[in-house]
Amino acid sequence: MSTGDQTMSSEVPALSPADVNALLTNPDAETRAEIVGRVASSFVHRAFSEKESQIALEILRAMAGDAEILVRETLALQVRASADIPKDLATTIARDVDRVASPFLQATPVLTDADLIAIIRGSSPAKQAAIANRPLIGEELSDAIIATRNVNAVSVLAANEGARLTERQLTTMIDHYGRVEAVNTPLAQRATLPVGIAERLVTLVSERLKEHILTHHALSADLATDLMLSARERATLALGSGKGRDLPGLVTQLYLNGRLTPSLLVRAACMGDMRFIEEAFARLAKISVDKAYLLIHDGGDLGLRAIYLRTGLPEGLLPVFRSAVTITRDMQIDGEPYDAERFTRSVIERTLTALAGQGGADTEYLLAHITKLQSAMASDRLRKLAG
């Protein structure tokens, strides 16, 4: 090889005849690995002439069969991102032991999806996981990875935002691995999820991830509310509680993602979660929580109405919030214990009385949600009796 070739990069020196001779005759693995690295780097950077490139390829092919893993690993790492190496060399490296092949399989652009699928079906779990971590993964390749039943590979696929996972594939992953934390955690943390997938994951993940799903993915209004209440750990009504929860942070995330919906707030009020209402009203009205508290719990009628109108919520839903505030005040006065069910029932009864004879879309909306709450309470009572 010519060391004076004008195409040679100064950062990728060409091999001298002595280097070539040492490469072919020296039994020292470290020496061979060092020289193979230089040959491969020069080839990848297109530093050789056409004739030199052919010679370099023959050297690389020979070293791909070297007895020492260090030599083959060095070669694989140097050429893993190159689109210029021939298919036969790429295939040889891909069939090598995991330590050599895995980093190569994760990056090589030479092998097609069909090649990779064939490797997945007949290779080790480590190689399957490496392929699952490629920058871009199409539907057929994802199917092949999911079909391996290799939990590690499937978890890597779930975490790979470059994998274009369809709702069908996500459903299969949940069906087989939904209760496996290594899979359901990265699934819940994906940038986007179909509503049905997000709602299935809610029942499978930790409390921390439930809050993440609530604030980052679309959910039905009812499930979003139930999830929020669960995250607040409301086993009993305890005004001003919420120990261990970052309530301002939760409300901020809901607000930024457009999830502080009328439905969410109506049901929170009916369940007696007044701290949530205070934080939510403060955020929507763009005032401090201290001021929101004073307005909401005003002894007269002006404060609550003023902040409510400023939130931009439908005016026709105001009665349910007024009922919740009134019952909260009554509890503080009479000192009688209220559990969540009793509080909800009281809010519903008081709100229905206030709505008697009224009409309009907002009233119908509110009545529909109150009906759902009544049904949910009845179902919960039946479950308790059955248990």
C-alpha positions as CSV (number, residue, x, y, z in Angstrom):
1,M,0.0,0.0,0.0
2,S,1.2,3.5,-0.7
3,T,1.7,5.8,2.3
4,G,1.8,8.8,-0.1
5,D,-1.6,8.3,-1.6
6,Q,-3.3,11.8,-1.8
7,T,-6.7,10.4,-0.7
8,M,-5.3,9.2,2.6
9,S,-6.6,11.0,5.7
10,S,-3.9,12.2,8.1
11,E,-6.1,10.8,11.0
12,V,-6.3,7.4,9.4
13,P,-2.7,6.3,8.5
14,A,-2.2,3.7,5.8
15,L,-0.5,0.4,6.5
16,S,3.1,0.0,5.6
17,P,4.3,-3.3,4.1
18,A,5.7,-4.1,7.6
19,D,2.3,-3.6,9.1
20,V,0.8,-6.0,6.6
21,N,3.5,-8.6,7.2
22,A,3.0,-8.2,11.0
23,L,-0.7,-8.6,10.6
24,L,-0.4,-11.8,8.7
25,T,2.4,-13.4,10.7
26,N,2.5,-12.0,14.2
27,P,0.8,-14.3,16.7
28,D,0.2,-11.5,19.2
29,A,-3.6,-10.8,19.4
30,E,-3.3,-7.3,20.7
31,T,-1.0,-6.4,17.8
32,R,-3.3,-7.9,15.2
33,A,-6.3,-6.2,16.8
34,E,-4.5,-2.8,16.6
35,I,-3.6,-3.2,13.0
36,V,-7.0,-4.6,12.0
37,G,-8.5,-1.5,13.7
38,R,-6.3,0.7,11.5
39,V,-7.2,-1.2,8.3
40,A,-10.9,-1.1,9.1
41,S,-10.9,2.6,10.1
42,S,-9.1,3.5,6.8
43,F,-11.6,1.5,4.8
44,V,-14.6,3.0,6.5
45,H,-13.2,6.5,6.0
46,R,-12.6,5.7,2.3
47,A,-8.9,6.6,2.7
48,F,-7.8,3.9,0.3
49,S,-7.6,3.8,-3.4
50,E,-9.8,1.3,-5.2
51,K,-7.0,-1.2,-5.4
52,E,-6.0,-0.7,-1.8
53,S,-9.7,-1.1,-0.8
54,Q,-9.8,-4.5,-2.4
55,I,-6.7,-5.6,-0.5
56,A,-8.0,-4.1,2.7
57,L,-11.3,-6.1,2.3
58,E,-9.3,-9.4,1.9
59,I,-7.5,-8.6,5.1
60,L,-10.8,-7.8,6.9
61,R,-12.4,-11.0,5.7
62,A,-9.4,-13.0,6.9
63,M,-9.4,-11.3,10.3
64,A,-13.2,-11.9,10.6
65,G,-12.2,-15.5,11.1
66,D,-9.3,-14.8,13.5
67,A,-9.1,-17.2,16.5
68,E,-8.9,-14.3,19.0
69,I,-12.2,-12.7,20.0
70,L,-10.3,-9.4,20.6
71,V,-9.3,-9.2,17.0
72,R,-12.8,-9.9,15.7
73,E,-14.4,-7.6,18.2
74,T,-12.2,-4.7,17.1
75,L,-13.1,-5.3,13.5
76,A,-16.8,-5.4,14.2
77,L,-16.8,-2.2,16.2
78,Q,-14.9,-0.4,13.5
79,V,-17.2,-1.3,10.6
80,R,-20.5,-1.5,12.4
81,A,-21.9,1.8,11.0
82,S,-20.4,1.4,7.5
83,A,-22.6,0.9,4.5
84,D,-19.6,0.0,2.4
85,I,-18.6,-3.4,3.7
86,P,-19.8,-6.4,1.6
87,K,-22.8,-8.5,2.6
88,D,-20.7,-11.6,3.1
89,L,-18.4,-9.9,5.7
90,A,-21.5,-8.4,7.5
91,T,-23.1,-11.9,7.6
92,T,-19.9,-13.4,9.0
93,I,-19.7,-10.8,11.8
94,A,-23.4,-11.2,12.6
95,R,-23.0,-14.9,13.1
96,D,-20.1,-14.5,15.5
97,V,-20.4,-14.8,19.3
98,D,-22.6,-12.3,21.2
99,R,-19.7,-10.1,22.3
100,V,-18.6,-9.6,18.7
101,A,-22.0,-9.6,16.9
102,S,-24.3,-7.7,19.2
103,P,-22.9,-4.1,18.8
104,F,-22.6,-4.8,15.1
105,L,-26.2,-6.0,14.8
106,Q,-27.5,-3.0,16.7
107,A,-26.0,-0.6,14.1
108,T,-25.2,-2.1,10.7
109,P,-27.1,-0.7,7.7
110,V,-25.9,-3.5,5.5
111,L,-28.3,-6.2,6.6
112,T,-31.9,-5.9,5.5
113,D,-35.0,-6.6,7.7
114,A,-35.2,-10.0,6.0
115,D,-31.6,-10.8,7.1
116,L,-32.3,-9.6,10.6
117,I,-35.5,-11.6,10.9
118,A,-33.6,-14.7,9.9
119,I,-31.0,-14.0,12.5
120,I,-33.6,-13.3,15.2
121,R,-35.3,-16.7,14.6
122,G,-32.1,-18.7,15.0
123,S,-29.9,-16.7,17.3
124,S,-29.2,-16.0,21.0
125,P,-31.3,-13.8,23.3
126,A,-28.4,-11.2,23.4
127,K,-28.5,-10.8,19.6
128,Q,-32.3,-10.5,19.6
129,A,-32.0,-7.7,22.2
130,A,-29.3,-6.0,20.1
131,I,-31.5,-6.0,17.1
132,A,-34.4,-4.7,19.2
133,N,-32.3,-1.7,20.0
134,R,-31.6,-0.6,16.4
135,P,-32.3,3.1,15.6
136,L,-35.3,2.3,13.3
137,I,-37.4,-0.8,13.4
138,G,-40.3,-1.6,11.1
139,E,-43.5,-3.5,11.7
140,E,-42.2,-6.9,10.4
141,L,-39.0,-6.7,12.4
142,S,-41.0,-5.8,15.5
143,D,-43.3,-8.8,15.0
144,A,-40.3,-11.1,14.8
145,I,-38.8,-9.7,18.1
146,I,-42.1,-10.0,19.9
147,A,-42.5,-13.6,18.7
148,T,-39.2,-14.6,20.3
149,R,-40.9,-14.4,23.8
150,N,-37.5,-13.1,24.9
151,V,-38.5,-10.7,27.7
152,N,-35.3,-8.8,27.6
153,A,-35.6,-8.2,23.8
154,V,-39.3,-7.2,24.2
155,S,-38.4,-4.8,27.0
156,V,-35.7,-3.2,24.8
157,L,-38.2,-2.9,21.9
158,A,-40.8,-1.3,24.2
159,A,-38.2,1.4,25.2
160,N,-37.1,2.0,21.7
161,E,-38.8,5.1,20.3
162,G,-37.4,4.3,16.9
163,A,-39.7,1.2,16.8
164,R,-42.9,2.0,15.0
165,L,-45.2,-0.2,17.2
166,T,-48.8,-0.6,16.0
167,E,-51.7,-0.9,18.4
168,R,-51.9,-4.6,17.5
169,Q,-48.3,-5.1,18.5
170,L,-48.7,-3.2,21.7
171,T,-51.8,-5.3,22.5
172,T,-49.8,-8.5,22.0
173,M,-47.0,-7.2,24.2
174,I,-49.5,-6.4,27.0
175,D,-51.2,-9.8,26.6
176,H,-48.0,-11.7,27.1
177,Y,-45.9,-9.4,29.2
178,G,-48.3,-6.8,30.7
179,R,-47.5,-7.8,34.3
180,V,-43.7,-7.8,33.7
181,E,-42.3,-4.5,35.0
182,A,-39.4,-4.6,32.6
183,V,-41.9,-4.4,29.8
184,N,-44.9,-2.4,31.2
185,T,-42.6,0.4,32.5
186,P,-41.0,1.4,29.2
187,L,-44.4,0.9,27.4
188,A,-46.0,3.4,29.8
189,Q,-43.1,5.8,29.2
190,R,-43.4,5.8,25.4
191,A,-44.0,9.3,23.9
192,T,-47.4,8.3,22.5
193,L,-49.8,5.5,23.2
194,P,-53.3,4.7,21.8
195,V,-56.0,5.4,24.4
196,G,-56.9,1.7,24.7
197,I,-53.3,0.8,25.4
198,A,-52.9,3.5,28.0
199,E,-56.0,2.5,29.8
200,R,-54.9,-1.2,29.9
201,L,-51.5,-0.2,31.3
202,V,-53.2,1.8,34.1
203,T,-54.2,-1.5,35.8
204,L,-50.7,-3.0,35.5
205,V,-48.2,-0.4,36.5
206,S,-47.0,1.2,39.7
207,E,-48.6,4.3,41.3
208,R,-45.8,6.5,39.9
209,L,-46.4,5.3,36.4
210,K,-50.2,5.7,36.8
211,E,-49.5,9.4,37.4
212,H,-47.2,9.5,34.3
213,I,-50.0,7.9,32.2
214,L,-52.5,10.3,33.6
215,T,-50.4,13.4,32.7
216,H,-48.9,12.2,29.4
217,H,-51.4,10.1,27.6
218,A,-55.0,10.4,26.5
219,L,-57.5,8.6,28.7
220,S,-61.3,8.5,28.9
221,A,-62.6,11.2,31.3
222,D,-63.9,8.7,33.8
223,L,-60.8,6.7,34.0
224,A,-58.6,9.8,34.2
225,T,-60.6,10.8,37.3
226,D,-60.5,7.4,38.9
227,L,-56.8,7.3,38.3
228,M,-56.2,10.7,39.8
229,L,-58.3,9.8,42.9
230,S,-56.3,6.5,43.2
231,A,-53.1,8.4,43.0
232,R,-54.2,10.7,45.8
233,E,-54.8,7.6,47.9
234,R,-58.3,8.6,49.1
235,A,-59.3,5.6,51.1
236,T,-61.3,8.0,53.3
237,L,-62.1,11.6,53.1
238,A,-59.4,13.6,54.8
239,L,-59.5,17.3,53.9
240,G,-56.1,18.8,53.3
241,S,-54.4,15.4,53.2
242,G,-52.5,14.0,50.2
243,K,-49.4,12.9,52.1
244,G,-46.4,12.0,50.0
245,R,-48.0,13.5,46.8
246,D,-46.7,16.3,44.7
247,L,-50.2,17.8,44.2
248,P,-49.1,21.1,42.6
249,G,-46.8,19.1,40.2
250,L,-49.7,16.8,39.3
251,V,-52.1,19.7,38.6
252,T,-49.4,21.5,36.6
253,Q,-48.9,18.4,34.4
254,L,-52.6,18.0,33.9
255,Y,-52.9,21.7,33.0
256,L,-50.0,21.7,30.6
257,N,-51.4,18.6,28.8
258,G,-55.0,20.0,28.7
259,R,-56.3,17.4,31.2
260,L,-58.0,19.7,33.8
261,T,-61.3,18.9,32.2
262,P,-64.8,19.7,33.5
263,S,-65.4,16.0,33.9
264,L,-62.3,15.5,36.0
265,L,-63.1,18.5,38.3
266,V,-66.8,17.6,38.7
267,R,-66.0,14.1,39.8
268,A,-63.1,15.3,42.1
269,A,-65.6,17.7,43.7
270,C,-68.1,14.9,44.2
271,M,-65.5,12.7,45.8
272,G,-64.5,15.5,48.2
273,D,-61.0,16.1,47.0
274,M,-61.1,19.8,47.8
275,R,-57.3,20.2,47.9
276,F,-57.2,19.1,44.3
277,I,-60.1,21.6,43.5
278,E,-58.2,24.4,45.2
279,E,-55.0,23.7,43.2
280,A,-56.9,23.2,40.0
281,F,-59.0,26.4,40.3
282,A,-55.8,28.4,41.2
283,R,-54.0,27.1,38.1
284,L,-57.0,27.8,35.8
285,A,-57.7,31.2,37.3
286,K,-54.0,32.1,37.3
287,I,-53.9,33.1,41.0
288,S,-52.1,31.8,44.1
289,V,-53.5,28.7,45.9
290,D,-53.9,30.8,49.1
291,K,-56.1,33.3,47.3
292,A,-58.0,30.4,45.6
293,Y,-58.6,28.9,49.0
294,L,-60.1,32.1,50.4
295,L,-62.4,32.6,47.4
296,I,-63.6,29.0,47.3
297,H,-64.3,28.8,51.0
298,D,-65.9,32.3,51.2
299,G,-68.7,32.4,53.8
300,G,-70.9,34.2,51.3
301,D,-71.8,33.5,47.6
302,L,-69.4,35.9,45.9
303,G,-66.0,34.4,46.3
304,L,-66.7,30.9,44.8
305,R,-68.7,32.3,41.9
306,A,-65.9,34.9,41.1
307,I,-63.1,32.4,40.9
308,Y,-65.3,29.8,39.2
309,L,-66.1,32.2,36.4
310,R,-62.5,33.1,36.0
311,T,-61.5,29.4,35.5
312,G,-63.4,29.3,32.3
313,L,-65.3,26.2,33.3
314,P,-69.0,25.9,32.1
315,E,-71.2,28.1,34.3
316,G,-73.9,25.5,34.5
317,L,-71.6,23.1,36.5
318,L,-71.2,25.6,39.3
319,P,-73.8,23.9,41.6
320,V,-71.8,20.8,42.1
321,F,-68.8,22.8,43.4
322,R,-71.0,24.9,45.6
323,S,-72.5,21.7,47.1
324,A,-69.0,20.3,47.7
325,V,-67.9,23.5,49.4
326,T,-71.0,23.7,51.6
327,I,-70.8,20.1,52.7
328,T,-67.1,20.5,53.5
329,R,-68.0,23.5,55.7
330,D,-70.8,21.6,57.4
331,M,-68.3,18.8,58.2
332,Q,-66.0,21.3,59.9
333,I,-68.9,22.6,62.0
334,D,-70.7,19.5,63.1
335,G,-67.5,17.4,63.5
336,E,-69.3,14.2,62.3
337,P,-67.0,11.7,60.5
338,Y,-67.6,11.6,56.7
339,D,-66.2,8.8,54.5
340,A,-65.8,9.2,50.8
341,E,-69.1,7.5,50.0
342,R,-71.2,9.5,52.4
343,F,-69.6,12.7,51.1
344,T,-70.4,11.8,47.5
345,R,-73.9,10.9,48.3
346,S,-74.4,14.2,50.1
347,V,-73.0,16.2,47.2
348,I,-75.2,14.4,44.7
349,E,-78.4,14.9,46.7
350,R,-77.7,18.6,47.3
351,T,-76.8,19.2,43.7
352,L,-79.9,17.4,42.4
353,T,-82.0,19.6,44.7
354,A,-80.3,22.7,43.4
355,L,-80.8,21.6,39.8
356,A,-84.5,20.8,40.1
357,G,-86.4,22.4,37.4
358,Q,-83.4,23.6,35.5
359,G,-82.6,22.6,31.9
360,G,-79.8,23.2,29.4
361,A,-76.8,21.3,28.1
362,D,-74.6,21.9,31.2
363,T,-77.3,20.5,33.5
364,E,-77.7,17.4,31.3
365,Y,-73.9,16.9,31.3
366,L,-73.8,17.2,35.1
367,L,-76.7,14.9,35.6
368,A,-75.1,12.3,33.3
369,H,-71.9,12.3,35.4
370,I,-73.8,12.2,38.7
371,T,-75.6,9.1,37.3
372,K,-72.3,7.5,36.6
373,L,-71.1,8.2,40.0
374,Q,-74.2,6.7,41.6
375,S,-73.7,3.6,39.5
376,A,-70.1,3.3,40.4
377,M,-70.9,3.7,44.1
378,A,-73.6,1.0,43.9
379,S,-71.2,-1.4,42.1
380,D,-68.5,-0.8,44.8
381,R,-71.0,-1.6,47.5
382,L,-71.9,-4.8,45.8
383,R,-68.2,-5.8,45.5
384,K,-67.7,-5.1,49.2
385,L,-70.7,-7.3,50.1
386,A,-69.6,-10.1,47.8
387,G,-66.1,-10.0,49.3
